[in-house]
Every structure is written in structure tokens, then in C-alpha cells.
Amino acid sequence: MARYRIGETPETGGDVLTQDIFTGATIFGLMIGIGFVVAGIRGKQYWLAFWGGGLTLSSIAYLAYLFIWL
């Protein structure tokens, strides 16, 4: 059973999640991924570059899906 403040119903509580939140998080992830790749290569931490590359590619794939195919 959920608890609500007095006078608050499930319909009036909380903010609604929109596509803008997910798009912003994806763009942020893209910037972080690029930073990880650069930092990983410069610091010879190739695991960081690998994870940054994966984050970058997945962010690009999502943005391409969002803006090209939808």
C-alpha cells in the first residue's frame, strides 16, 4: 500500500517522465563516453577506453534510432 500526503492522490503526485529526460541522459552519456575513451587512452587504462567506447556506441545508436527511425 502506497502512502500519499494529505490531499494528494496518485494522479497528482510526482512529475511525469518525458522523452526529453531520456534524450538528455543519452547526450550526457555520450559526452561521458567520449571523455572515458580519451582519458583511458591517455592514461593507458584500456578497460576505461573499452567501456567508454561501448557507452559512446550505445548512445549514438539510441540517438540514431530516436532521430532517424522515429
For each residue, the residues with C-beta under 8 A, 3 or more apart:
1:
2: 10
3:
4: 8 9 10 13
5: 8 13
6:
7:
8: 4 5 12 13
9: 4 12 13
10: 2 4 13
11:
12: 8 9
13: 4 5 8 9 10
14:
15:
16:
17: 21 22
18: 21
19: 22 23 66
20: 23 24
21: 17 18 24 25
22: 17 19 25 26
23: 19 20 26 27 63 66
24: 20 21 27 28
25: 21 22 28 29
26: 22 23 29 30 59 62 63 66
27: 23 24 30 31 59 63
28: 24 25 31 32
29: 25 26 32 33 55 58 59
30: 26 27 33 34 55 56 59 60 63
31: 27 28 34 35
32: 28 29 35 36 52 55
33: 29 30 36 37 52 53 54 55 56 57 59
34: 30 31 37 38 52 56
35: 31 32 38 39 52
36: 32 33 39 40 48 49 51 52 55 56
37: 33 34 40 41 48 49 52 53 56
38: 34 35 41 42 52
39: 35 36 42 43 45 48 49 52
40: 36 37 43 45 46 47 48 49 50 51 52
41: 37 38 44 46 49
42: 38 39
43: 39 40 48
44: 41
45: 39 40 48 49
46: 40 41 49 50
47: 40 50 51
48: 36 37 39 40 43 45 51 52
49: 36 37 39 40 41 45 46 52 53
50: 40 46 47 53 54
51: 36 40 47 48 54 55
52: 32 33 34 35 36 37 38 39 40 48 49 55 56
53: 33 37 49 50 56 57
54: 33 50 51 57 58
55: 29 30 32 33 36 51 52 58 59
56: 30 33 34 36 37 52 53 59 60
57: 33 53 54 60 61
58: 29 54 55 61 62
59: 26 27 29 30 33 55 56 62 63
60: 30 56 57 63 64
61: 57 58 64 65
62: 26 58 59 65 66
63: 23 26 27 30 59 60 66 67
64: 60 61 67 68 69
65: 61 62 68 69 70
66: 19 23 26 62 63 69 70
67: 63 64 70
68: 64 65
69: 64 65 66
70: 65 66 67
